[in-house]
Each structure stands twice: as structure tokens, then as C-alpha cells.
Amino acid sequence: MTAMARPRRSDGAVTRRRVLDAAVSTVLELGYYRASSNEIARRAGVTWGTIQHQFRTRQALLLEVLNDRWDEFQAAMARATIRGATLEERLTAVLDVLAEHYGSPLHLVQLQILLDLGQDPDTSDEVRQRIHEHGARLVRAWQPLFDQALGEAALPTLVRYTFLTMRGFLAGELISSRVAHVPATAELRRLLVTGIASTIRAEAATRQLPIEGD
């Protein structure tokens, strides 16, 4: 019996993927403002007319780059399982999951696009609304990670503090590695997790909330 052939993507889907990948590589290598429509089309091996047919405008194309990254992030969050006998072990597991997204060079592409689309007065109301909607979806995407890690201590304030601290650390590591070529170290990550765990324990004790493993 022969194996069933995998369904092939349509030519339109293949072209769409090439254009999205070309947009990412162009922004990553040249920066947001030098990532012209023509350069993206050249790298994708298509005409600008083809891109217009798929995405309509450069703004809409870059929004789809964000959508693509957000979809990948949410899928990763849904797959993740946080385990650990201690709070520190569970927080380290959360940091590892977040690092796959916020520690990737592709996150720099996302930041550049997000900042520009958010600040540009020419950004359409539709695009602004879609960015806002995705932001809300992201909060729901990573909440389960902290529910698993913190248990009853997964209060909104503590979850937000932990997430923002970890995201800031990962973004700082990423930028340092590209600007000053400073390597990330396990010791820095250990200190970060230790500090976050200490804060969570103190706040949990104030509210008489148990921490699993303590």
C-alpha cells in the first residue's frame, strides 16, 4: 500500500510564504525604513503587483508579518507545559518558553514593525484595531503558563510583573548580543529567576497564598 501524498500548498500560498519571509529578512537586515516594497518583491522573486494582489499595501503586508509571528507565538504557548518541583524550576521553564519568541532575532523585526505602525499617523484605523485585538489575544495566550507556574499566586499583578520582567530581560539580551556582541549567560538568568521568585513569595505570603513546592 502506498502512502498518501501530502497535500500541496497552492501557488498562492507558496508565494504568500515567500513574500512574508522576504519581508522579515529585509527588515532584519536593512531595518524597517529601508525595507522598501521593491526590495521585498526582489527578494521574494515576484513583482510588486503580485504583492499588491496578495496584500494590497505595504502596511497590510507588514501587518501580516506581525500576524504570522503572533500565530506562531500563540501556538507555542498552547503546546507548552510548565513543570518543576520548585517555583524557581517552574519560572525557568516559563523563561525558556518565552525565550523562543522574545529571544529570537525575529522579535526585533516584530518590534520595528509594531512601533512604526503604532506611531505612524498614516496607519489606518483598521490596522490599529487589529493590533489592539492581537495584544489582547497575547495576554490570554501566555496566561496559562503562569497559572501552571504560580498556581494560586497567579494574580494579575504578579503575572504581569513576571511577564514584563522576563520579556524585558530577553529583549535586553537580544539587543546586547547584536549591538555589543555580549553573550547571554546562565548566571544572569539564574539571578533573574531568583529575584522574581523572591518577589512572588513575598507577595504570596502577604496574601496568605500557597506556593507549590515550598
N, C-alpha and C positions, 0 to 999 in steps of 0.2 A: 504494500500500500504506500503510495507516495504521500509525502507531507503536503499539507495545504499551503499554497503560496501566500505570503503575507500581502495584505492589500497595499497597493502602491499609492503614494500620495499623488494628487492631481498636479498637473503642471503649475497651476495657480498657487497651490500650497507650497510647492518646491521654490517657486520664485519668491513668494512671500517670506519664506525662511531665509533665503539668500539675502534679501533686502534688509531684513531685521539684523542678521549677522553683520552685514556690511555697515549698517548704521552704528552698531555697537563698536566695531573695530575702528571706524573713522573717528568717533567721539573719543575713544580711549587713546588713540594715537595722536590726533590733531587737536583735540579739545572741542568743546561744544560749538564755538563761534566759527571755527574753521571747517566744521563738518558740513560742507555745502551739499545741496541737493545733487549737484553734478558729480561731486566726489563719491557720494554714497552710491549713485547709479553706476559710476565707473567700476567701483569695487564689486558691485553685485553683478556686473556684466549685463546690465539692462539699460534701457533709455529712461530718461526722466518721465516720459509719457507713460511708460509701463508702471512706474511707481505711483504716478498720479491716478492711474486706473485702479490700483490696489488700495491706495491710502488717501488719495485726493490732495493732501497738502503735506509739507514737511512737518508742520506742527502735529498733524494727525499721525504721521509716521513715528515721530518721536514719542508720542503718547502710547503707541502700540509697543514700542520698546519697553516702556515702563510696565505696561500691562503684562508683557511676556515675562519680565523679571518678577513681578508680583505673583503671577500664577505659579512660577517655579518655587517661590518662597512659601506660598501657602500650601503647596503640595508637600514640600519638605517638612513643614510644621505638622501636617496631618499624619505623616509617616513616623514622626519622631516619638520615641518612648523614653521617658526620663526615669532612670533607676539609680539607686545608690543607698547605702546603709546610713550615711550621714548627710546633713544639709550641705556640707562642702562638696561631697561627691555628686549630689544632685545638681547643685549650681554649676559645677564644672561641666556636667553633661549638657545643661542648658547653654552654656557659653560655647561649647563645641558645635551645637546645632546652629546657633546664631552666627557663628564664625563662617559657616558655609556660605552665608549670604552677605553679611556685613564685613567679612574679612576678605571678600573676593574683589579683585580689581574691577569687576563688572559693577560693583556697587558705586565706584567713582563715576561711571557713566550715568547710572541712575541718579546720583546726586546732582550732577551737572544739568541734566535734563529737567529734573524736578524743580531745582532752584530757578532755572530760567523760565520755565513755563509758569511757575507760581508768581514770578515778579514781573514778567513781561506784560505791559498794558495791552498788547495786541492779542494776548491769549483769550480765546473765546470763552464765553460763559459755560458752554457745553464741556470744554476740556477742563475747566476749573472744577466743575461739578463732578466729573469722573475722577479727578484726582482726589477730591474730598471723599468720595464713596470708597475708593480703594484704601484710603487711610483708615477709614472705619473698619473695613474688612480685615486689614492687617492686625488691628488690635484684637479682633476676635480670633485671628489665626494663631497668634502666639500666646494668648491667654491660657490655653490648656497646658502648655509647657510649664508655666509657673504654678498652675493648680497641682500638677504632678510633683513639682519640686518643693513647694512650700506647704501644701496641704491646707490646713485651716488658717494658716498665716498668709494665704494668698489674698490679702486685702488689696483693693485697687491702688492705694498709695504705695504700698510695698512692692507690688508688681511693677508699677510704673517706674519707681525708683530703680529697681533692679534692672529692668529692661533698658532704661536710658543710660544707666551707668555702664552696662555691658556694651551697648551699641556705641557709646562714645569711646570706650576703650578700644574696641575693634576698629573703629574708623580712624582713631589716632595712630594705631599700629600700622594700618594700611597706608595712610598718608606718609608716615615716617619712613616706611620701607621704600616708598617711591621717590621721596624727596631727598632724604639723608641716608638712605640705604641702611637704616638701623634695623637689625634683625629682631624679630619677636623672641621673647624668652619665656620659658616655663615658669621662671621665678616671678616675673611680673604678673602672670596670670594667677599664680597661687596667691600672691598678695591681694590681687583684686577680689578673688573669691573669698578669701579670709575676711576682708573688710566688709563685703556685702553680707556675709553670713553673720558677722558680729552685729551689724545694724539690725538685721532681721530678728535675731534672737532678742535684742534689747527691746525692740518694738513689740514683739510677740509676748514677752514677759510682762510688759506694761498692760497689755490687753488680756493677759492670762490665757494665751493661746498655746497649744502644744506644738512642739517641733518634732516630727518623726525622727527617731534615732538618738535624740538627746536624753 
